[in-house]
Amino acid sequence: MRFAERMSLIKPSPSSMAGQRVRELRESGRDVIGLTAGEPDFDTPENIQEAAIRAIREGQTKYTDVGGMPTLKLAVIEKFRRENGLEYKQNEIIVSSGAKQVIFNALMCLVQEGDEVIIPVPYWVSYPDMVRFAGGTPVFIECPKSNRFKLLPERLEEAITPRTRCLLLNSPNNPSGASYTEAELKALAAVLLRHPGVFIITDDIYEHLLYDGNQFATIASVEAGLKDRVLTVNGVSKAYAMTGWRIGYAGGNAPLISNMVKLQSQSTSCPSAISQAAAIEALTGPQDVIASSRQVFQARRDLLVERINQIPGLSCIKPEGAFYVFVSYEELMGRRTPQGQEIHGDVDFVLHLAEAQGIVVIPGSAYGMPGFFRVSIATSEKIILDGQKRIAQACAQLG
Ligand SMILES: Cc1ncc(COP(=O)(O)O)c(C=O)c1O
């Protein structure tokens, strides 16, 4: 069967594939632990569940405006004002089926053949494929561990060419947890102000998972002079344990939003009306779930970081946000498994963890950094500790 050429530009998401591998190993009878989850392990708070049930009972089961119902847009506007000091009008807001669809829509509207899109490395797995699917070329900037995986202004300046269409920022970052301070964003903004042709998409989906009392900052509010060329993307998935509800949103300039709505009108139409009702409750109801889950994740992060750094050959820094720990295994490169297999790269290493100890993590190459692997802390302390022990045992088996 023949498929469109554009399908060869992309591959299945490595994180979904890792989840599938865990299920397959389990089905084959193996005792397997997966530290791969990209979603909170808590239930959606009850008040949000109830709002959805109420919406069903009240007949809010029809199509809504393509770009989201006005009451949800008002809740989003209020959220941006309250938490980020950003002012948007209704025609500057879009609601989609997840932040993922927002980003996909934006790239499809902005990027065409010949355009370059700057992506700091490590990156969320979907960015490069979305850029390629839109016809663009991803331009990667390595952000080393020595700089806490953050993009430096001088590296950004070097990467910008006349073909640069867009920069994709993600803070706190998946997989590294890197989170930009206001001052760091100001320094990046100073470069971007010199290049008026560059648009900025900022993916703030982990905004509320920022630890150690640090203050979240986003580029459109840090530098008002950029606001018109920034799309500020966010959603309810991670902050309110609502990944399956599929609601993401963004604020940006009216012509871009109107194009994104046009695209959505010809693909998925409005996001689920019931999920939209739930998202209104999430954004306007009690907010205590945010602080309580942040506390839980911070404690798990501290526990895992300490334990990982006790394993000879592995090292990691404390992620500032999100719910992943990005671990370097570089010292174990070139070692051999008990079967004599040499560890050449992250895929060999991660396969060894799975085969030797039934522990599944995601190889760093999925995020553009093969010297690392990603461990998720979106699971119980007991599983994290069991997982850490298995990782330690698998490393000790390498000779
Ligand atoms: C950096 C990043 N952006 C966006 C998303 C997708 O969020 P949503 O569930 O709102 O589509 C994820 C999910 O893993 C993510 O890690």
The ligand as an SDF file (V2000), in Angstrom:
LIG
                    3D

 16 16  0  0  0  0  0  0  0  0999 V2000
    6.7860   19.3650   27.0400 C   0  0  0  0  0  0  0  0  0  0  0  0
    5.4160   18.8520   26.7840 C   0  0  0  0  0  0  0  0  0  0  0  0
    4.5700   19.6120   26.0670 N   0  0  0  0  0  0  0  0  0  0  0  0
    3.3210   19.2020   25.7950 C   0  0  0  0  0  0  0  0  0  0  0  0
    2.8560   17.9820   26.2510 C   0  0  0  0  0  0  0  0  0  0  0  0
    1.4800   17.5440   25.8750 C   0  0  0  0  0  0  0  0  0  0  0  0
    0.5050   18.0190   26.7430 O   0  0  0  0  0  0  0  0  0  0  0  0
   -1.0340   17.7690   26.4720 P   0  0  0  0  0  0  0  0  0  0  0  0
   -1.4370   16.5810   27.2800 O   0  0  0  0  0  0  0  0  0  0  0  0
   -1.7150   19.0100   26.9590 O   0  0  0  0  0  0  0  0  0  0  0  0
   -1.2210   17.5480   25.0200 O   0  0  0  0  0  0  0  0  0  0  0  0
    3.7060   17.1590   27.0000 C   0  0  0  0  0  0  0  0  0  0  0  0
    3.2480   15.8260   27.4350 C   0  0  0  0  0  0  0  0  0  0  0  0
    3.9920   14.9430   27.7680 O   0  0  0  0  0  0  0  0  0  0  0  0
    5.0150   17.6100   27.2810 C   0  0  0  0  0  0  0  0  0  0  0  0
    5.8620   16.8600   28.0000 O   0  0  0  0  0  0  0  0  0  0  0  0
  1  2  1  0
  2  3  1  0
  2 15  2  0
  3  4  2  0
  4  5  1  0
  5  6  1  0
  5 12  2  0
  6  7  1  0
  7  8  1  0
  8  9  2  0
  8 10  1  0
  8 11  1  0
 12 13  1  0
 12 15  1  0
 13 14  2  0
 15 16  1  0
M  END
$$$$
